[in-house]
């Protein structure tokens, strides 16, 4: 009887640990994509500014909005992680 | 013959990120009470507080991003790249920290908090993008000279 109880306890802890691991992996995966995207956005903005410095204001405006849009994906991933993990 | 008075280097351009973030914050302030009231009606007083907190996180995130990118943009485009990338990680960590720090407090409802973060972030961005797109396509019709 005691062994069964200990087994259930261990399985419960394992399930909790696996849940935390899954949530962490999910959040990390949700942050990698936007990271790559922001790299592309800023890299291309810098190329555009180097080719056409007089358009830097417009390029930086578009870049800022592009970064914020890309970041929204990471925020959605974070919010989903929070809601799945803590509610 | 006219001489262009525009910037001669990418570093000479005005701090457009600050202007864009300032526009977004100005637009968010009148909408904020409506958002808080709606959240309070659905989730109660705690929902209203959580929505206000979520809104503050989003606005602080925009302001921080704009300040960092403007600062880096005045110095070097290489610094701009570094600040954009590491700033993204840093601000994501700050948002995560700000939410995780309060998640167990009595007045926090995670659903309105999370929804407010996503909806406000995307809503303000789409709103600003529509204004910026209009001003880029039709500069002479720019409704407000402060907008980028």
gemmi code that builds the backbone of each chain (N, CA, C; Angstrom):
import gemmi

chains = {
    "A": [
        ("UNK", (0.830, -1.210, 0.000), (0.000, 0.000, 0.000), (0.867, 1.265, 0.000)),
        ("UNK", (1.877, 1.198, 0.859), (2.782, 2.350, 0.972), (3.558, 2.556, -0.328)),
        ("UNK", (3.933, 1.402, -0.946), (4.658, 1.497, -2.220), (3.803, 2.151, -3.306)),
        ("UNK", (2.511, 1.777, -3.304), (1.602, 2.360, -4.289), (1.487, 3.870, -4.099)),
        ("UNK", (1.412, 4.270, -2.843), (1.309, 5.700, -2.528), (2.562, 6.446, -2.993)),
        ("UNK", (3.714, 5.829, -2.726), (4.980, 6.467, -3.152), (5.070, 6.549, -4.672)),
        ("UNK", (4.585, 5.469, -5.342), (4.598, 5.459, -6.805), (3.712, 6.594, -7.363)),
        ("UNK", (2.529, 6.738, -6.763), (1.613, 7.807, -7.211), (2.244, 9.178, -6.991)),
        ("UNK", (2.942, 9.299, -5.849), (3.589, 10.584, -5.538), (4.670, 10.907, -6.577)),
        ("UNK", (5.469, 9.883, -6.889), (6.549, 10.076, -7.862), (5.977, 10.411, -9.239)),
        ("UNK", (4.902, 9.661, -9.635), (4.292, 9.920, -10.939), (3.701, 11.334, -10.998)),
        ("UNK", (3.100, 11.742, -9.890), (2.524, 13.092, -9.829), (3.598, 14.150, -9.970)),
        ("UNK", (4.720, 13.922, -9.277), (5.829, 14.888, -9.385), (6.402, 14.907, -10.790)),
        ("UNK", (6.472, 13.700, -11.387), (6.991, 13.622, -12.761), (6.080, 14.380, -13.717)),
        ("UNK", (4.751, 14.201, -13.518), (3.793, 14.884, -14.395), (3.937, 16.395, -14.258)),
        ("UNK", (4.098, 16.843, -12.997), (4.262, 18.277, -12.752), (5.543, 18.798, -13.424)),
        ("UNK", (6.612, 18.002, -13.267), (7.889, 18.390, -13.858), (7.823, 18.418, -15.374)),
        ("UNK", (7.147, 17.394, -15.951), (7.027, 17.362, -17.412), (6.182, 18.523, -17.921)),
        ("UNK", (5.148, 18.876, -17.140), (4.316, 20.032, -17.519), (5.137, 21.302, -17.548)),
        ("UNK", (5.962, 21.490, -16.504), (6.809, 22.694, -16.444), (7.814, 22.698, -17.591)),
        ("UNK", (8.362, 21.490, -17.881), (9.331, 21.370, -18.979), (8.667, 21.727, -20.314)),
        ("UNK", (7.449, 21.199, -20.528), (6.729, 21.486, -21.770), (6.416, 22.964, -21.909)),
        ("UNK", (5.985, 23.577, -20.795), (5.659, 25.011, -20.843), (6.913, 25.826, -21.158)),
        ("UNK", (8.029, 25.436, -20.544), (9.284, 26.146, -20.789), (9.738, 26.004, -22.233)),
        ("UNK", (9.633, 24.775, -22.758), (10.028, 24.551, -24.156), (9.117, 25.337, -25.094)),
        ("UNK", (7.806, 25.333, -24.780), (6.853, 26.072, -25.618), (7.153, 27.557, -25.625)),
        ("UNK", (7.432, 28.107, -24.449), (7.729, 29.539, -24.356), (9.022, 29.876, -25.102)),
        ("UNK", (10.021, 28.995, -24.927), (11.293, 29.203, -25.619), (11.112, 29.156, -27.130)),
        ("UNK", (10.331, 28.175, -27.598), (10.085, 28.052, -29.040), (9.337, 29.279, -29.558)),
        ("UNK", (8.423, 29.792, -28.725), (7.658, 30.978, -29.153), (8.536, 32.216, -29.217)),
        ("UNK", (9.650, 32.208, -28.496), (10.532, 33.382, -28.494), (11.596, 33.304, -29.586)),
        ("UNK", (11.906, 32.073, -30.058), (12.968, 31.923, -31.064), (12.549, 32.527, -32.409)),
        ("UNK", (11.332, 32.199, -32.840), (10.838, 32.693, -34.140), (10.886, 34.210, -34.240)),
        ("UNK", (10.275, 34.931, -33.282), (10.355, 36.397, -33.328), (11.787, 36.912, -33.269)),
        ("UNK", (12.661, 36.211, -32.557), (14.071, 36.625, -32.506), (14.687, 36.610, -33.900)),
        ("UNK", (14.420, 35.521, -34.635), (14.920, 35.433, -36.012), (14.285, 36.532, -36.867)),
        ("UNK", (12.981, 36.718, -36.663), (12.266, 37.740, -37.439), (12.808, 39.133, -37.199)),
        ("UNK", (13.089, 39.462, -35.939), (13.629, 40.789, -35.622), (15.014, 40.946, -36.242)),
        ("UNK", (15.781, 39.863, -36.257), (17.086, 39.908, -36.909), (16.955, 40.272, -38.379)),
        ("UNK", (15.996, 39.638, -39.055), (15.757, 39.955, -40.471), (15.326, 41.414, -40.641)),
        ("UNK", (14.369, 41.840, -39.814), (13.826, 43.203, -39.940), (14.941, 44.233, -39.787)),
        ("UNK", (15.720, 44.103, -38.713), (16.756, 45.108, -38.437), (17.878, 45.019, -39.457)),
        ("UNK", (18.251, 43.797, -39.840), (19.307, 43.631, -40.841), (18.941, 44.310, -42.153)),
        ("UNK", (17.714, 44.077, -42.609), (17.289, 44.695, -43.872), (17.117, 46.209, -43.721)),
        ("UNK", (16.704, 46.661, -42.545), (16.589, 48.110, -42.329), (17.957, 48.774, -42.402)),
        ("UNK", (18.958, 48.123, -41.834), (20.310, 48.683, -41.875), (20.838, 48.709, -43.311)),
        ("UNK", (20.542, 47.647, -44.064), (20.927, 47.645, -45.483), (20.265, 48.809, -46.220)),
        ("UNK", (18.971, 48.999, -45.947), (18.242, 50.089, -46.611), (18.818, 51.447, -46.226)),
        ("UNK", (19.167, 51.617, -44.946), (19.734, 52.903, -44.500), (21.110, 53.139, -45.112)),
        ("UNK", (21.881, 52.045, -45.287), (23.208, 52.189, -45.892), (23.091, 52.580, -47.363)),
        ("UNK", (22.087, 52.035, -48.056), (21.908, 52.350, -49.473), (21.295, 53.723, -49.674)),
        ("UNK", (20.390, 54.099, -48.761), (19.650, 55.351, -48.949), (19.554, 56.089, -47.614)),
        ("UNK", (20.627, 56.733, -47.206), (20.639, 57.368, -45.870), (19.570, 58.444, -45.703)),
        ("UNK", (19.184, 59.090, -46.804), (18.180, 60.151, -46.677), (16.796, 59.593, -46.324)),
        ("UNK", (16.610, 58.269, -46.507), (15.328, 57.663, -46.170), (15.368, 57.006, -44.786)),
        ("UNK", (16.405, 57.325, -44.001), (16.588, 56.636, -42.716), (15.395, 56.824, -41.780)),
        ("UNK", (14.795, 58.023, -41.809), (13.653, 58.266, -40.922), (12.499, 57.336, -41.229)),
        ("UNK", (12.185, 57.209, -42.512), (11.091, 56.332, -42.917), (11.436, 54.870, -42.624)),
        ("UNK", (12.689, 54.506, -42.908), (13.114, 53.120, -42.695), (13.035, 52.773, -41.208)),
        ("UNK", (13.490, 53.717, -40.362), (13.473, 53.427, -38.921), (12.059, 53.365, -38.371)),
        ("UNK", (11.161, 54.197, -38.926), (9.756, 54.111, -38.513), (9.200, 52.731, -38.835)),
        ("UNK", (9.426, 52.301, -40.074), (8.930, 50.991, -40.492), (9.599, 49.881, -39.688)),
        ("UNK", (10.895, 50.050, -39.411), (11.624, 49.039, -38.638), (11.052, 48.915, -37.232)),
        ("UNK", (10.763, 50.070, -36.607), (10.228, 50.044, -35.242), (8.887, 49.313, -35.207)),
        ("UNK", (8.034, 49.628, -36.189), (6.737, 48.955, -36.237), (6.912, 47.463, -36.538)),
        ("UNK", (7.871, 47.140, -37.411), (8.139, 45.736, -37.732), (8.612, 44.968, -36.514)),
        ("UNK", (9.495, 45.587, -35.743), (9.977, 44.941, -34.512), (8.808, 44.709, -33.554)),
        ("UNK", (7.959, 45.732, -33.416), (6.843, 45.614, -32.468), (5.850, 44.538, -32.917)),
        ("UNK", (5.613, 44.466, -34.237), (4.705, 43.416, -34.734), (5.294, 42.035, -34.481)),
        ("UNK", (6.582, 41.896, -34.738), (7.231, 40.597, -34.540), (7.223, 40.225, -33.065)),
        ("UNK", (7.433, 41.237, -32.228), (7.455, 41.003, -30.785), (6.088, 40.551, -30.277)),
        ("UNK", (5.037, 40.956, -30.990), (3.686, 40.550, -30.578), (3.563, 39.032, -30.576)),
        ("UNK", (4.256, 38.361, -31.498), (4.204, 36.895, -31.544), (4.766, 36.303, -30.259)),
        ("UNK", (5.885, 36.870, -29.807), (6.485, 36.385, -28.559), (5.567, 36.672, -27.373)),
        ("UNK", (4.919, 37.825, -27.394), (4.004, 38.160, -26.291), (2.812, 37.195, -26.275)),
        ("UNK", (2.310, 36.853, -27.466), (1.202, 35.886, -27.535), (1.669, 34.545, -26.963)),
        ("UNK", (2.875, 34.125, -27.345), (3.430, 32.881, -26.812), (3.555, 32.923, -25.300)),
        ("UNK", (4.001, 34.060, -24.779), (4.164, 34.208, -23.334), (2.809, 34.159, -22.621)),
        ("UNK", (1.833, 34.848, -23.189), (0.506, 34.879, -22.560), (-0.127, 33.488, -22.575)),
        ("UNK", (0.026, 32.777, -23.689), (-0.505, 31.406, -23.756), (0.188, 30.529, -22.714)),
        ("UNK", (1.498, 30.695, -22.584), (2.261, 29.940, -21.577), (1.734, 30.234, -20.168)),
        ("UNK", (1.541, 31.511, -19.880), (1.056, 31.916, -18.547), (-0.332, 31.328, -18.283)),
        ("UNK", (-1.194, 31.428, -19.289), (-2.563, 30.956, -19.094), (-2.608, 29.437, -18.956)),
        ("UNK", (-1.781, 28.731, -19.734), (-1.773, 27.268, -19.628), (-1.149, 26.801, -18.318)),
        ("UNK", (-0.147, 27.525, -17.888), (0.617, 27.054, -16.720), (-0.078, 27.409, -15.404)),
        ("UNK", (-0.682, 28.585, -15.344), (-1.140, 29.065, -14.032), (-2.648, 29.187, -13.886)),
        ("UNK", (-3.434, 28.843, -14.900), (-4.894, 28.919, -14.715), (-5.513, 27.533, -14.812)),
    ],
    "B": [
        ("UNK", (17.526, 76.292, -58.162), (17.814, 74.919, -57.775), (17.658, 74.778, -56.262)),
        ("UNK", (16.900, 73.784, -55.877), (16.687, 73.599, -54.432), (17.706, 72.607, -53.878)),
        ("UNK", (18.106, 72.863, -52.680), (19.053, 71.978, -52.001), (18.289, 71.193, -50.942)),
        ("UNK", (18.459, 69.880, -50.980), (17.743, 69.037, -50.016), (18.237, 69.330, -48.596)),
        ("UNK", (17.278, 69.525, -47.685), (17.658, 69.770, -46.290), (17.499, 68.502, -45.442)),
        ("UNK", (17.323, 67.361, -46.108), (17.130, 66.103, -45.380), (18.434, 65.626, -44.757)),
        ("UNK", (18.355, 64.554, -43.999), (19.552, 64.045, -43.346), (20.563, 63.524, -44.367)),
        ("UNK", (21.831, 63.755, -44.118), (22.869, 63.281, -45.033), (23.433, 61.944, -44.581)),
        ("UNK", (23.144, 61.554, -43.362), (23.603, 60.270, -42.856), (22.443, 59.623, -42.108)),
        ("UNK", (22.499, 58.307, -42.035), (21.431, 57.596, -41.322), (21.356, 58.030, -39.866)),
        ("UNK", (22.487, 58.508, -39.329), (22.522, 58.904, -37.912), (21.898, 60.282, -37.694)),
        ("UNK", (21.683, 61.030, -38.790), (21.124, 62.379, -38.654), (19.601, 62.405, -38.608)),
        ("UNK", (18.977, 61.261, -38.820), (17.514, 61.253, -38.875), (16.931, 61.526, -37.482)),
        ("UNK", (15.737, 62.115, -37.433), (15.140, 62.444, -36.131), (14.766, 61.170, -35.360)),
        ("UNK", (14.539, 61.301, -34.048), (14.196, 60.107, -33.242), (12.752, 59.657, -33.518)),
        ("UNK", (12.565, 59.030, -34.676), (11.204, 58.676, -35.100), (10.566, 57.638, -34.182)),
        ("UNK", (11.398, 56.787, -33.582), (10.841, 55.758, -32.696), (10.119, 56.410, -31.522)),
        ("UNK", (10.719, 57.475, -30.991), (10.084, 58.179, -29.870), (8.766, 58.810, -30.303)),
        ("UNK", (8.769, 59.364, -31.525), (7.527, 59.988, -32.021), (6.426, 58.942, -32.182)),
        ("UNK", (6.811, 57.778, -32.734), (5.815, 56.718, -32.942), (5.303, 56.218, -31.587)),
        ("UNK", (6.221, 55.953, -30.657), (5.798, 55.464, -29.334), (4.973, 56.520, -28.605)),
        ("UNK", (5.362, 57.788, -28.755), (4.592, 58.869, -28.128), (3.178, 58.931, -28.680)),
        ("UNK", (3.060, 58.757, -30.007), (1.728, 58.724, -30.625), (0.897, 57.584, -30.046)),
        ("UNK", (1.530, 56.417, -29.929), (0.788, 55.246, -29.437), (0.339, 55.463, -27.998)),
        ("UNK", (1.218, 56.041, -27.184), (0.854, 56.276, -25.774), (-0.265, 57.312, -25.691)),
        ("UNK", (-0.175, 58.375, -26.528), (-1.239, 59.394, -26.539), (-2.571, 58.790, -26.956)),
        ("UNK", (-2.538, 57.861, -27.908), (-3.792, 57.238, -28.354), (-4.320, 56.271, -27.301)),
        ("UNK", (-3.405, 55.662, -26.546), (-3.850, 54.658, -25.561), (-4.524, 55.298, -24.356)),
        ("UNK", (-4.106, 56.513, -23.994), (-4.614, 57.112, -22.754), (-6.139, 57.295, -22.745)),
        ("UNK", (-6.747, 57.796, -23.835), (-8.214, 57.909, -23.791), (-8.927, 56.558, -23.824)),
        ("UNK", (-8.284, 55.542, -24.422), (-8.918, 54.230, -24.553), (-8.772, 53.417, -23.258)),
        ("UNK", (-7.750, 53.748, -22.477), (-7.441, 52.960, -21.281), (-8.622, 52.833, -20.314)),
        ("UNK", (-9.323, 53.930, -19.967), (-10.442, 53.776, -19.030), (-11.528, 52.840, -19.559)),
        ("UNK", (-11.764, 52.891, -20.870), (-12.788, 52.014, -21.456), (-12.384, 50.551, -21.282)),
        ("UNK", (-11.108, 50.279, -21.572), (-10.585, 48.916, -21.453), (-10.682, 48.417, -20.008)),
        ("UNK", (-10.325, 49.285, -19.078), (-10.353, 48.909, -17.656), (-11.799, 48.667, -17.206)),
        ("UNK", (-12.705, 49.518, -17.655), (-14.115, 49.360, -17.260), (-14.696, 48.065, -17.834)),
        ("UNK", (-14.377, 47.785, -19.092), (-14.875, 46.538, -19.703), (-14.345, 45.331, -18.946)),
        ("UNK", (-13.039, 45.365, -18.623), (-12.443, 44.246, -17.866), (-13.083, 44.142, -16.482)),
        ("UNK", (-13.369, 45.281, -15.858), (-13.981, 45.273, -14.531), (-15.411, 44.732, -14.601)),
        ("UNK", (-16.118, 45.040, -15.682), (-17.487, 44.539, -15.821), (-17.501, 43.021, -16.018)),
        ("UNK", (-16.502, 42.507, -16.727), (-16.479, 41.060, -17.010), (-15.870, 40.279, -15.849)),
        ("UNK", (-14.717, 40.736, -15.333), (-13.970, 39.956, -14.330), (-14.007, 40.580, -12.936)),
        ("UNK", (-14.742, 41.644, -12.771), (-14.792, 42.282, -11.463), (-13.671, 43.304, -11.280)),
        ("UNK", (-13.601, 43.833, -10.063), (-12.630, 44.894, -9.775), (-11.187, 44.417, -10.014)),
        ("UNK", (-10.935, 43.145, -9.642), (-9.589, 42.582, -9.860), (-9.242, 42.555, -11.343)),
        ("UNK", (-10.237, 42.257, -12.170), (-10.017, 42.265, -13.615), (-9.651, 43.656, -14.114)),
        ("UNK", (-10.305, 44.680, -13.553), (-9.994, 46.063, -13.926), (-8.566, 46.438, -13.563)),
        ("UNK", (-8.171, 46.068, -12.326), (-6.783, 46.344, -11.904), (-5.787, 45.603, -12.801)),
        ("UNK", (-6.123, 44.354, -13.123), (-5.208, 43.549, -13.946), (-5.086, 44.147, -15.345)),
        ("UNK", (-6.225, 44.605, -15.893), (-6.183, 45.224, -17.228), (-5.341, 46.495, -17.201)),
        ("UNK", (-5.490, 47.289, -16.140), (-4.690, 48.516, -16.027), (-3.204, 48.172, -15.932)),
        ("UNK", (-2.891, 47.133, -15.184), (-1.495, 46.704, -15.056), (-0.951, 46.224, -16.408)),
        ("UNK", (-1.766, 45.444, -17.133), (-1.357, 44.962, -18.454), (-1.113, 46.117, -19.416)),
        ("UNK", (-1.987, 47.102, -19.350), (-1.837, 48.289, -20.210), (-0.544, 49.033, -19.877)),
        ("UNK", (-0.267, 49.167, -18.588), (0.964, 49.841, -18.167), (2.193, 49.077, -18.667)),
        ("UNK", (2.129, 47.750, -18.629), (3.259, 46.937, -19.119), (3.491, 47.195, -20.606)),
        ("UNK", (2.404, 47.208, -21.378), (2.534, 47.397, -22.831), (3.096, 48.783, -23.151)),
        ("UNK", (2.573, 49.808, -22.481), (3.050, 51.169, -22.766), (4.506, 51.344, -22.343)),
        ("UNK", (4.861, 50.771, -21.198), (6.251, 50.847, -20.738), (7.166, 50.118, -21.720)),
        ("UNK", (6.680, 48.994, -22.244), (7.460, 48.222, -23.214), (7.719, 49.040, -24.485)),
        ("UNK", (6.674, 49.705, -24.983), (6.838, 50.556, -26.167), (7.806, 51.707, -25.883)),
        ("UNK", (7.611, 52.346, -24.744), (8.448, 53.505, -24.406), (9.913, 53.099, -24.266)),
        ("UNK", (10.130, 51.945, -23.624), (11.506, 51.469, -23.434), (12.150, 51.117, -24.772)),
        ("UNK", (11.376, 50.438, -25.626), (11.912, 50.067, -26.948), (12.258, 51.325, -27.747)),
        ("UNK", (11.360, 52.305, -27.716), (11.593, 53.535, -28.487), (12.806, 54.285, -27.953)),
        ("UNK", (12.917, 54.390, -26.629), (14.051, 55.113, -26.048), (15.363, 54.425, -26.411)),
        ("UNK", (15.382, 53.088, -26.309), (16.623, 52.355, -26.591), (17.002, 52.466, -28.068)),
        ("UNK", (16.013, 52.305, -28.963), (16.328, 52.345, -30.400), (16.713, 53.755, -30.845)),
        ("UNK", (16.048, 54.777, -30.283), (16.420, 56.159, -30.631), (17.842, 56.459, -30.172)),
        ("UNK", (18.132, 56.029, -28.948), (19.476, 56.255, -28.401), (20.531, 55.579, -29.276)),
        ("UNK", (20.270, 54.318, -29.642), (21.250, 53.590, -30.454), (21.323, 54.154, -31.877)),
        ("UNK", (20.169, 54.564, -32.417), (20.131, 55.078, -33.783), (20.922, 56.363, -33.962)),
        ("UNK", (21.072, 57.125, -32.885), (21.853, 58.368, -32.984), (23.349, 58.091, -32.961)),
        ("UNK", (23.735, 56.913, -32.486), (25.161, 56.628, -32.310), (25.750, 55.814, -33.464)),
        ("UNK", (25.132, 54.670, -33.730), (25.689, 53.849, -34.806), (24.656, 52.820, -35.244)),
        ("UNK", (24.680, 52.480, -36.529), (23.717, 51.489, -37.013), (24.069, 50.090, -36.504)),
        ("UNK", (25.342, 49.872, -36.219), (25.750, 48.577, -35.657), (25.173, 48.441, -34.238)),
        ("UNK", (25.254, 49.546, -33.495), (24.681, 49.556, -32.142), (23.169, 49.351, -32.218)),
        ("UNK", (22.568, 49.903, -33.271), (21.122, 49.746, -33.465), (20.765, 48.267, -33.573)),
        ("UNK", (21.563, 47.531, -34.318), (21.338, 46.088, -34.480), (21.431, 45.381, -33.131)),
        ("UNK", (22.494, 45.687, -32.402), (22.695, 45.037, -31.102), (21.590, 45.384, -30.117)),
        ("UNK", (21.227, 46.668, -30.094), (20.189, 47.098, -29.150), (18.842, 46.479, -29.519)),
        ("UNK", (18.570, 46.365, -30.821), (17.301, 45.767, -31.243), (17.224, 44.308, -30.805)),
        ("UNK", (18.305, 43.573, -31.009), (18.274, 42.140, -30.673), (18.282, 41.906, -29.165)),
        ("UNK", (19.251, 42.514, -28.484), (19.330, 42.273, -27.039), (18.202, 42.994, -26.306)),
        ("UNK", (17.752, 44.106, -26.886), (16.616, 44.807, -26.300), (15.364, 43.949, -26.329)),
        ("UNK", (15.207, 43.198, -27.405), (14.053, 42.287, -27.514), (14.085, 41.259, -26.379)),
        ("UNK", (15.234, 40.641, -26.184), (15.357, 39.625, -25.126), (15.154, 40.269, -23.756)),
        ("UNK", (15.774, 41.428, -23.562), (15.693, 42.123, -22.271), (14.251, 42.531, -21.959)),
        ("UNK", (13.565, 43.098, -22.962), (12.194, 43.563, -22.714), (11.240, 42.390, -22.530)),
        ("UNK", (11.481, 41.294, -23.253), (10.651, 40.100, -23.063), (10.831, 39.566, -21.644)),
        ("UNK", (12.072, 39.588, -21.180), (12.340, 39.149, -19.800), (11.670, 40.092, -18.798)),
        ("UNK", (11.689, 41.389, -19.100), (11.044, 42.357, -18.197), (9.537, 42.125, -18.127)),
        ("UNK", (8.937, 41.899, -19.292), (7.483, 41.636, -19.315), (7.181, 40.360, -18.534)),
        ("UNK", (7.980, 39.320, -18.780), (7.774, 38.060, -18.060), (7.943, 38.281, -16.556)),
        ("UNK", (8.972, 39.025, -16.185), (9.209, 39.304, -14.767), (8.077, 40.105, -14.147)),
        ("UNK", (7.580, 41.090, -14.895), (6.499, 41.934, -14.368), (5.221, 41.121, -14.149)),
        ("UNK", (4.976, 40.156, -15.031), (3.762, 39.335, -14.872), (3.971, 38.292, -13.781)),
        ("UNK", (5.116, 37.613, -13.819), (5.359, 36.548, -12.829), (5.473, 37.111, -11.414)),
        ("UNK", (5.916, 38.371, -11.305), (6.079, 38.969, -9.969), (4.734, 39.194, -9.282)),
        ("UNK", (3.677, 39.395, -10.071), (2.386, 39.714, -9.449), (1.361, 38.587, -9.577)),
        ("UNK", (1.739, 37.488, -10.224), (0.725, 36.485, -10.567), (0.007, 35.894, -9.352)),
        ("UNK", (0.678, 35.886, -8.205), (0.059, 35.290, -7.021), (-0.640, 36.312, -6.126)),
        ("UNK", (-0.599, 37.575, -6.504), (-1.239, 38.596, -5.671), (-2.759, 38.490, -5.780)),
        ("UNK", (-3.428, 38.994, -4.747), (-4.878, 38.793, -4.655), (-5.646, 39.521, -5.758)),
        ("UNK", (-5.140, 40.677, -6.189), (-5.896, 41.479, -7.151), (-5.622, 41.113, -8.607)),
        ("UNK", (-4.818, 40.078, -8.813), (-4.426, 39.747, -10.194), (-5.301, 38.632, -10.766)),
        ("UNK", (-5.887, 38.932, -11.916), (-6.603, 37.930, -12.714), (-5.778, 37.731, -13.978)),
        ("UNK", (-5.283, 36.506, -14.171), (-4.348, 36.305, -15.276), (-4.998, 36.416, -16.654)),
        ("UNK", (-6.257, 36.024, -16.761), (-6.901, 36.068, -18.090), (-7.032, 37.512, -18.601)),
        ("UNK", (-7.630, 38.434, -17.835), (-7.673, 39.815, -18.354), (-6.297, 40.445, -18.505)),
        ("UNK", (-5.368, 40.070, -17.627), (-4.003, 40.607, -17.742), (-3.374, 40.186, -19.068)),
        ("UNK", (-3.439, 38.895, -19.353), (-2.855, 38.388, -20.598), (-3.566, 38.921, -21.823)),
        ("UNK", (-4.899, 38.910, -21.768), (-5.653, 39.411, -22.921), (-5.363, 40.887, -23.170)),
        ("UNK", (-5.262, 41.661, -22.095), (-4.985, 43.097, -22.265), (-3.626, 43.305, -22.906)),
        ("UNK", (-2.635, 42.530, -22.482), (-1.288, 42.684, -23.049), (-1.330, 42.450, -24.561)),
        ("UNK", (-1.952, 41.351, -24.970), (-1.962, 41.015, -26.398), (-2.831, 41.995, -27.192)),
        ("UNK", (-4.051, 42.235, -26.699), (-4.995, 43.081, -27.451), (-4.487, 44.521, -27.544)),
        ("UNK", (-3.976, 45.061, -26.435), (-3.490, 46.445, -26.456), (-2.268, 46.585, -27.361)),
        ("UNK", (-1.347, 45.650, -27.251), (-0.132, 45.701, -28.068), (-0.504, 45.697, -29.556)),
        ("UNK", (-1.319, 44.715, -29.952), (-1.678, 44.612, -31.365), (-2.584, 45.755, -31.804)),
        ("UNK", (-3.533, 46.127, -30.952), (-4.459, 47.201, -31.310), (-3.735, 48.514, -31.553)),
        ("UNK", (-2.850, 48.880, -30.639), (-2.105, 50.135, -30.801), (-1.212, 50.091, -32.033)),
        ("UNK", (-0.643, 48.905, -32.290), (0.237, 48.785, -33.460), (-0.537, 48.959, -34.757)),
        ("UNK", (-1.687, 48.286, -34.851), (-2.480, 48.417, -36.079), (-2.966, 49.855, -36.247)),
        ("UNK", (-3.347, 50.471, -35.132), (-3.824, 51.859, -35.182), (-2.717, 52.777, -35.703)),
        ("UNK", (-1.522, 52.631, -35.110), (-0.394, 53.463, -35.505), (0.031, 53.170, -36.936)),
        ("UNK", (0.012, 51.882, -37.310), (0.423, 51.520, -38.666), (-0.486, 52.164, -39.709)),
        ("UNK", (-1.773, 52.195, -39.421), (-2.691, 52.819, -40.386), (-2.373, 54.304, -40.543)),
        ("UNK", (-2.018, 54.986, -39.445), (-1.677, 56.413, -39.527), (-0.348, 56.611, -40.254)),
        ("UNK", (0.639, 55.761, -39.909), (1.957, 55.894, -40.539), (1.864, 55.583, -42.027)),
        ("UNK", (1.113, 54.548, -42.383), (0.964, 54.199, -43.800), (0.337, 55.350, -44.554)),
        ("UNK", (-0.677, 55.968, -43.962), (-1.336, 57.089, -44.626), (-0.365, 58.255, -44.802)),
        ("UNK", (0.438, 58.526, -43.778), (1.336, 59.679, -43.869), (2.495, 59.408, -44.816)),
        ("UNK", (2.918, 58.127, -44.934), (3.993, 57.813, -45.878), (3.490, 57.881, -47.314)),
        ("UNK", (2.258, 57.416, -47.537), (1.720, 57.393, -48.886), (1.300, 58.795, -49.338)),
        ("UNK", (0.756, 59.583, -48.404), (0.262, 60.921, -48.742), (0.823, 61.931, -47.749)),
        ("UNK", (2.108, 62.271, -47.867), (2.733, 63.147, -46.853), (2.025, 64.491, -46.717)),
        ("UNK", (1.473, 65.002, -47.819), (0.815, 66.293, -47.760), (-0.482, 66.264, -46.985)),
        ("UNK", (-1.040, 65.054, -46.810), (-2.315, 64.924, -46.115), (-2.130, 64.498, -44.674)),
        ("UNK", (-0.895, 64.551, -44.196), (-0.627, 64.102, -42.830), (-1.531, 64.873, -41.858)),
        ("UNK", (-2.369, 64.167, -41.096), (-3.323, 64.869, -40.241), (-2.675, 65.582, -39.063)),
        ("UNK", (-1.590, 65.029, -38.565), (-0.971, 65.604, -37.382), (0.532, 65.667, -37.633)),
        ("UNK", (1.110, 66.851, -37.529), (2.526, 67.011, -37.863), (3.428, 66.250, -36.907)),
        ("UNK", (2.923, 65.933, -35.699), (3.771, 65.219, -34.752), (3.903, 63.758, -35.122)),
        ("UNK", (2.890, 63.204, -35.876), (2.966, 61.789, -36.216), (4.032, 61.573, -37.270)),
        ("UNK", (4.637, 60.364, -37.204), (5.762, 60.093, -38.104), (5.277, 59.804, -39.508)),
    ],
}
model = gemmi.Model(1)
for chain_id, residues in chains.items():
    chain = gemmi.Chain(chain_id)
    for i, (resn, *xyz) in enumerate(residues, 1):
        res = gemmi.Residue()
        res.name, res.seqid = resn, gemmi.SeqId(i, " ")
        for name, pos in zip(("N", "CA", "C"), xyz):
            atom = gemmi.Atom()
            atom.name, atom.element = name, gemmi.Element(name[0])
            atom.pos, atom.b_iso = gemmi.Position(*pos), 0.0
            res.add_atom(atom)
        chain.add_residue(res)
    model.add_chain(chain)
structure = gemmi.Structure()
structure.add_model(model)
structure.setup_entities()
